[in-house]
């Protein structure tokens, strides 16, 4: 991750303007390189996911981006069984 793309993201975010783009880019690069080496050496997927989870906890707190769209309500299950047959 280049410092320039991190700087662009920081500017677009507006929430993390006081973040050091160079340090953040170096941090992300170090985590990705370390995870890459561990994966190459046979690390389990769950172990790599745990590393990613911890790395994200170190990410600036207000850089979440836009609010996600709410999930649609599930449609009700069609009735089956004796109650559905007697209504027909």
Secondary structure, DSSP 4 states (H G I P E B T S, - for coil): --HHHHHHHHHHH-TTTTS-HHHHHHHHHHHHHHHHHHHHTT--HHHHHHHHHHHHHTS-TT---SPPPPPPPPPPPPP-SHHHHHH-
